[in-house]
């Protein structure tokens, strides 16, 4: 009979202002403020808004309402649904969010009508992207441009173009079932004609002002968006306080702020974490293209577009040639050095498909040229063949781990959470499987602890029990945008433009 090593990792702490520590994002922000908070200067975040007269007006009303705070949802789990304390200097972000009158742009009714009445789907999407991009460009070219532009989509434009996409995004502030955000290394494919969100984000990359797309259902409890496809008819919106938490957290990060970061033990080597993924071209038939998502402990994210992917003849999984793996990794590490002044002491690479021998050769050569001596290659497939069951009505605790052998460990990143006093998911959670194909770090627990901490580095949400580490969570968002970036164009590498 086999025996397994079963353990439970405590919830990783996050760091906030004044070295404050907390396991929970929202309570940490309320107690200490964002990690980059300084008493020496008051931070004001300049917001721009583009939308119809109706969406701009109602969004403005909600922003003013948020200044005074949003009460908590009536719940038996107060730690899961805390009130939003407000968006002023006294709030959790210790700054103000200001919309100046010269930073507001109204789309005319004639422009909206032209988009809505356009019969060709491709043309309708192009017109909508063009309309918003023109206004964002106008704002970005001002002497003192906004730091983030909110694109407040009118219902009629959403129903015309956004309902065609295959996957809801974090911009919509929807509640996603836990398993919907499972890792996939298969190509990101639009089942419909265009992806308005990806095309708009790609079109505004060069303007160097991040955008935040928002639907009326975020700020208007009476708003109704009819879904084009029956399979999406179950859209569910989070409670209002949670929507406010997530919305302002995303704005803070996109404006250049750092809400929180991982706690780093000074005795450990400096590390950076790279996810490698693939996405498919717009025509759906072109070769897959690779991308790298590089994140450090401070939460700085760098995005790079790599070379074309190949397909393994045996399992049809995409992989990189040795040369492309080398170039992608080398470029990522050089970008890291440009940002930090030195290479990291240790590199951890995450993939959702097995590391092909050619890939490993390229990754290792780039690591050696960068004189990095410690590296870990971790393969995390989409589904775990092993599940654990707890002797209770709830699933295993988040942080539960079981060593299968020297090279494999399963880890529950979704599960029951003591701090919430419940399991906050909708479905039976599926644990991650960590296959170590190169492991220079002798302590498995360090790899597990880091993976669990990386699930909390998603600045689009403030509930900390994310299913995926940010290295893989970002993959879909990045691919949905990079496929609209023309070949030969170097896109902005900062993650805040892709989330």
N, C-alpha and C positions, 0 to 999 in steps of 0.2 A: 504494500500500500504506500502511496506517495504521501508525503507530508508537506505542508505549505507554511510559509512564514507570513502570518497575518498580523497587521499592525494598524495603528491609526495615527495620522499626522495631525498635530494641532493646527488650527486655522492660522495661516501666516499673518503676521502683523504688517500693517502698512505705516509709512512714515508721513506725518503731516508737519505743520509749522512748529517751530521751536522744539524739534525732535519729539513731538507728540506721537504716540503710537496707539493704534486701535486696529481691531480686526475688521471693523465695518467702515465702509467709505463714508456713509452719511453721518454717523456718529463721530467719526474722526474729524470730518470737516466742521461739524458743529462745535466740537470741543476745542479744536486747535486752529482751524483755518487751513487753507491750502499750503502745501509744503514750501512754495516760493513766496509766501506772504512776508512783507517787510513793513515794519512800523515807520520806516523812514520816508516812505512815499505812499500816497493814496493812489490806488490803481483805479482807473476809469476805463471801461471797455466800450469803445465806440462801435455801435451796431448800425448797419445799414439794412433797409428793408425794401424788397421789391415784391409787388403783388397787385391785385386789383384794389379798387377803392374799398371794397367790402372786406377783403382779407387783411389789408393793411390796417383798417380801422379796428377790426375785432382783435387782431393780434396786439395792437397798441393797448386796447382796453385790458387784455389779459396780462401784458407785461406790467402795467400799472397795478393790477390786482396782485401780481406776484410780489411786488415790492413789500406789501404788508404780510406776506406769508399765506400759505394754503393749508387749511386744517387737515389733520390726518384722517384717513379712511377709518370708518368704524370697523374695528377688527379685534379678534382675540390675540393677534400677533403684532403688538405695537412696535417691536423691533424690525418687523418686515415692512410695515407701512407707516413710517414716521411722518410727521407734518413737515412741510417745507417752510423753513423759518423766515424766508424773505430774500429778496435780491438786492438789498441795499448794502452799504458799507458795514452794517451790523449783521449781515447774513453770513451764511457758511463760507462764502467765497471772499468775504472781506473786501468787496469792491462794488462799484456801481456799474450797471449796464445801461448805457445811454443811447437813445436814438435821436440824433439831431434832425431838425426839419430838412436840412440840405442833404441828408443821407437817406431820404425816402423817395422812391420812384414808383409811380402808379402806371400800370399797364392800361392803355386806353381800351374801352369797350370794343372799339373797332378791331384792335389787334386780337383781343380774346375771341371775338366772334369769327374772325378769319381762321384762327386755329381750330376752333370747335367745328366750324362748318366745312373744313377741308376734308374731302372724302378719301383722299389717299393717306394711308396710315404713316408711311415714311415721311411724306411732306408735312403732315400735321406735327409729327415729332420734331422735325427740323425747324419748323416755324416757331414752336414753343421754345426750343433750345435757343434759337436766335433771339427771340424776344427777351428772354431773361438775361442772356449773355450780354446783349447790348447795354442793358441797364446796369448790370454789375460792372461792365467795363467803364461806363461813365462814372460810376462811384469810385472805382479803383484809380481813376486818373485825376482825382481831385488832389489839391495840395495836402490835405489831411484826410486821407481816405478812411473809411471804416475798417476795423480790424476783422470783422466777420460780417458777411451779408446774409440776411435771412431771406430766403425765397419762399414767400407765403403763397402757395399754390391755390388758385381758385378751384372750387369743386368741379366746375365744368371742364377745366383743363385736365384735372386728375382723371376724370371719367373719360376724357378723350385720349390721353396718352399714357398716363402712369399705370392704369389698370392693365395695360398690355404686358407688363413685365412678369417674369416668372416667380420672383421672390420678393417678399417685403423686405425693407431695409431698416436699419437702426434709425434712420432719419425720421421714420414714421412713428417712432415711439410706441410700437405695438408690443404686446406680450407674445413672445415667441415660445412655443413649446420647446422644452429642453433639447429634444433630439433634432429639431429643425436646424440647429446650428452645429450639427456634427461635422467633423472634418471630411473634406472631399478632395481628393487629388485628381478626380476626373474633371474634365473641362467644365467651365461655367458656361452653360448654353442657354440663351434666351429661347424660350419656346414660342415666343411671339416675335413680332417684327422688330421692335427697337426697345432699347432700355433708356427711357428718358433720363432717369437719374444719372446713369453712367455717362451718357452723352453730354449732359449739362456739366457735370463735374469735370469731365475731360476738357470741355470747351473753355472752362474758366480757369484751368490750371495755370495758364500763362499769365493771368492777371494778378497772380500772387496775393489774392485775397480769398481765404477759405469761404465756402458757402455752407449754409445750413438750410436744408429743404424741410419745410414744415407743412403738414396737412391741417386743414381747419379742425379736424377732430382732436388735435392736440390742445387747442386753446378755446374751442367752442363746444360746449357739451351738447348743444342742439344740432350740430352739423351732422349731415348724413352724406356719405359717399356711396353711391350705388356701385356695386362690383360688376365688372363686365363678365367675369367668369364665375360660374356657380361654385367652383372649388375654393374660391377666395371669399365666399359670402360670410364666413364666420369671423371676420375681422373683429378683434377685440381690443379695446383701448384700455390702457392702464388707468388706475385711479389718478385723480388730478394732482395730488401732491407728488406722486412718483413721476408723473410727466414733467412737472416743474423741476424736480431734482435732475432728471436726465437731460432736460433741455438746457438748463443753465450750466451744468457740468460740461456738456459738449461745447457750449459757447466759450466757456473759460479756457478749455484746452485748445480750441481752434484759434483763439486770440493770442496764443503763445504762452499761456499759463501752464503750470504743472500742478494739478490738484493734489496728487499723492505720488509716492514712489515706493518701490520695494525696499525693504530693510536689508541692508547689506552688512554682513559680519566682516569687520575689518581684517579678521584673520584669513578670510577667504580670498582667492585670486579674483581680480576684476574680470567680469564675464560679460559677454554679449550673446544675444540669442537670435538666431536667424531661421526663419521659416522659408522653405522653398516650395513653390506651387506652380501650377500650370493653368492657362486659360486658353480658350479657343477664339479664333478670329471671328469677325463679324459675319463672314459668309458661312460659318458653321462647318466648313470643310477644310479650312487651312490648317496647317500644322500647328500644334499647340505651342504656345510661347511661355517661357518661364518668367517668374518674378521672384524677387527676394524681399522678405519683410524682416528688417533688422531692428531689434529693440534692445536698448540698454536698461540698466536698473533704474535710471532716472525717468524712464518713460519716453525718451526721445525715440521716435521711429523714423527709419529711412526706408524708402521704397525704391527698388531698382527693377528695371525691365531687362530681361536677359534674352538669350538666343532661343531658337526654336527647339521644341521638344521632340524626342523620338519615341517610338512605341516598341516596347519589348515584345518579341514574337511569341513568347510563351504565355504571359499573363496580360498583355495589351496595356500594361501600365506605362504612363509617360516617364521619360527619363532624359537626362542631359548627356550630351557627348562629353568626353573628358575635357575637351578644349572649352566648351561653353560653361561647364561646371567651374572650371578654373577661372574663366573671365568673370563670371557672375560673382563668385566668392571674392576674388581679388578686388573687383570694383567696390563691392560692399565694404570690405575691410579698409580700403583706401578712403572711402567716404567716412567711415568711423574715425579713422586717424585724423582726417581733416577737421572733424568736429571736436575730437577729444585731445588731439596733439600726440597721441600714441596708439599703438594697437592694443587690443585687450589681451590679457594674459591667457584667457580661455575662451573658446568658441563652442557654443552648443547649437547644433543644426537639427531642426525638426522637419519631418516630412510625413505625409500621410500614405506614401507608397514606399516600398522597399528601396533602399539605396542600391542602385545598379552598380556593378563593379566599375564601369566607366566613370560614373558620377563620383564614386569614392576616390578614384584616382585623381580627378580634377580638383575636388574639394581639398584633398590632402596636399596636393602640390601647392595650392594657393595658401594654405595654412602654413606650410613649411617656408614659403617665400616671405611670409609676413612674420616669421620667427615666433609663431605661436606654438607652444609646446603641448598645450593641453586642449583636447577637443573631444566632444561627445556627439556621435551621430545617433539620433533617436528617431526611430520609425514608429508612428502612431497610426495604425490602420483605422478605418472608419468604424468598424464594429468589433466588439469584443466577443469571442466565443465563450467567454466565462462570465457568469454573473453570480453575485452573492445574494443570499436572502437572509434577512434579519429575523430574529425570533420576536417580531412585533408587527404592528400593522404598517409601519413605515419602512422605507428602503434603508439600506446601510447608510451610515454617516458619511457625509462628504469628508474626504481625507482618508477613507479606509483603503488600505493597500494590501495586496497579497503577492508575494514573490512566487513566481511560477518556476523559475530556474535562474541561473546566473545572468541570463541575458534578457529575461522578460519579467515585467511586473505589471499588474493591473492597478489602476488608481481611480477611485471614485471622486470625480470633480463635481458631479451633481449628486445630491443625496440629501438626507435629513441634515438639518443644521441646528445645533443646540441653541445658537444665538437667536435664531428665528422661532424656535420651539415648534418647528414643523418641517415637512418637506415641501418646499415652495414650487415644485414642478408639477406638470400635468400628467406625465407618463412615467412608466418604469424607467429609471435612469440606466444609461448604458455606460459602463466605465471605459476609461481610456486604457489601451494596452501600450506599454512602452517597451519597444524592442531596441535594445542597445546593439547597434552594429559596429560601433567603435565606442569604447568607454574607457577614457583615461581617468575619469573621476572614480576613485575606488569606492566611495560611499553612495550606495543607491539612494539612501534617504535624502542626500543633498539634491539629487536629480528630481526626486519626487516633490521635495519641498519647493524647489524652483518652479516646477511645472504648476503646482497648485497656486503659487504666488502669481505666476503669469496669467492665470485665469482671472485675476482681479485687476489686470491692467487694461481694462476696456473703458475708455473715457466717454463712451456713448451711453453707458449705463452706470447706475450707482448701486445696484444690487450685486453683491460681491461673488455670488456662487456661479460664475460663468462656467460653461461646459468645456470650453477650449482655451488653451493658452493663446495669448494675443498673437503669437507668431503664426498660428493657423487660423485664428478667428479673422484676422485681417485679410486672409487670402482671397475670399470671395469678393469683399469690397474692392480690393485692389484690381482683381481681374476684370470686374464689371466696368471699371474705368479705363484701365490700360488698353483694353481692346479698341477703344476709340482714339487712342493716341497713335498718330501715323508713324510708320516705320521710319527710323532715322531721326526722330525727334526725341530729345532727352526730357522726360517729364520731371516736374518738380519732385524731389525725393522726400519731402517732408510728409509724414503720415497724416498730419492734421488736414491735408487737402483731400484725403481719400476716405475719411471716416464719415 
